[in-house]
């Protein structure tokens, strides 16, 4: 059974930092692309950052220079370091593990709230 368990969300003031973690089980972690997405009510889920098994990362324009995605294949965990947080970053953040159309899994989400 595949499980993605996010942690690290919470309430922070603008300009602050948070680090999200996503622990994966039930998959061969190193072959999956791992991503972080976010969603606010009434809007589509959007990609924040993605990292390949080899460690190549891509970011949404809105978070470049502020967020860093990383992974530890030995711990089956992906991280999202979020710095210089803005109120517009407020959302539910979801962890994603994807190898192909069928092998595509989601975590339950963790709330991030940035106060102004």
C-alpha distance (Angstrom), angle and dihedral (degrees) to the residues before:
residue distance angle dihedral
X1 . . .
X2 3.78 . .
X3 3.78 117.4 .
X4 3.78 130.3 179.9
X5 3.78 112.5 -174.1
X6 3.79 118.4 -170.0
X7 3.78 125.3 -160.5
X8 3.78 139.4 166.0
X9 3.78 102.4 66.1
X10 3.77 122.8 131.9
X11 3.78 147.0 115.2
X12 3.80 119.9 -46.4
X13 3.77 136.2 164.4
X14 3.77 121.4 -110.6
X15 3.78 110.4 -82.0
X16 3.78 92.2 30.0
X17 3.78 131.7 114.6
X18 3.78 139.0 -121.7
X19 3.78 133.2 -179.0
X20 3.78 119.1 -147.0
X21 3.79 122.1 -159.7
X22 3.78 130.6 -164.6
X23 3.78 119.6 -166.2
X24 3.79 114.5 -160.7
X25 3.78 129.4 -158.0
X26 3.79 134.6 172.1
X27 3.82 94.8 38.3
X28 3.79 136.8 84.6
X29 3.77 89.6 -107.2
X30 3.81 99.7 -164.5
X31 3.82 93.9 61.3
X32 3.80 95.2 51.6
X33 3.76 127.1 89.6
X34 3.79 106.3 -129.4
X35 3.76 123.0 -151.0
X36 3.77 144.7 176.0
X37 3.78 119.9 -139.8
X38 3.78 131.3 177.3
X39 3.76 136.4 -154.8
X40 3.77 136.3 -169.1
X41 3.80 123.3 -164.5
X42 3.79 112.6 -79.1
X43 3.78 94.7 14.6
X44 3.77 135.1 92.6
X45 3.75 120.9 -100.1
X46 3.79 109.3 -96.6
X47 3.77 134.0 -157.7
X48 3.79 115.4 -108.5
X49 3.80 102.2 174.1
X50 3.79 140.3 -22.9
X51 3.78 133.3 -163.0
X52 3.78 128.8 -166.1
X53 3.77 124.8 -135.6
X54 3.79 88.3 -100.5
X55 3.79 91.4 53.8
X56 3.80 103.0 -103.1
X57 3.81 109.8 146.9
X58 3.78 136.8 -160.3
X59 3.78 129.4 -172.7
X60 3.76 141.1 -161.5
X61 3.80 110.7 -105.7
X62 3.79 90.9 -117.9
X63 3.81 93.3 62.7
X64 3.80 102.5 35.0
X65 3.78 111.1 127.6
X66 3.81 92.4 15.7
X67 3.81 105.5 59.5
X68 3.80 128.9 50.8
X69 3.78 125.4 -166.1
X70 3.79 119.8 -157.7
X71 3.77 138.6 163.2
X72 3.77 139.1 -151.8
X73 3.79 108.2 -152.8
X74 3.80 91.2 -171.0
X75 3.81 90.3 59.2
X76 3.82 96.8 36.2
X77 3.79 87.8 -126.9
X78 3.79 135.5 130.9
X79 3.79 123.3 -161.8
X80 3.78 137.2 -159.3
X81 3.78 115.5 -159.1
X82 3.79 108.3 -161.9
X83 3.79 118.7 -166.2
X84 3.80 132.7 173.6
X85 3.77 89.7 23.6
X86 3.78 118.5 -160.1
X87 3.82 130.3 -159.1
X88 3.82 86.6 -110.7
X89 3.81 88.4 65.6
X90 3.81 89.8 67.3
X91 3.81 107.5 120.9
X92 3.75 145.4 106.5
X93 3.80 106.8 -79.4
X94 3.79 118.8 -146.6
X95 3.77 130.0 -163.4
X96 3.81 116.9 -138.1
X97 3.79 132.2 -165.3
X98 3.78 115.6 -167.4
X99 3.78 134.0 173.5
X100 3.80 98.7 155.0
X101 3.81 140.1 -26.7
X102 3.78 92.2 -68.3
X103 3.79 99.1 37.5
X104 3.81 95.1 60.5
X105 3.81 119.2 128.2
X106 3.80 137.4 177.7
X107 3.75 136.5 -156.6
X108 3.78 123.8 -134.1
X109 3.80 94.6 -103.4
X110 3.78 135.3 -115.1
X111 3.80 125.6 -128.9
X112 3.78 120.0 -120.6
X113 3.79 116.5 -171.3
X114 3.80 122.0 -176.0
X115 3.78 115.9 -167.3
X116 3.79 122.5 -153.1
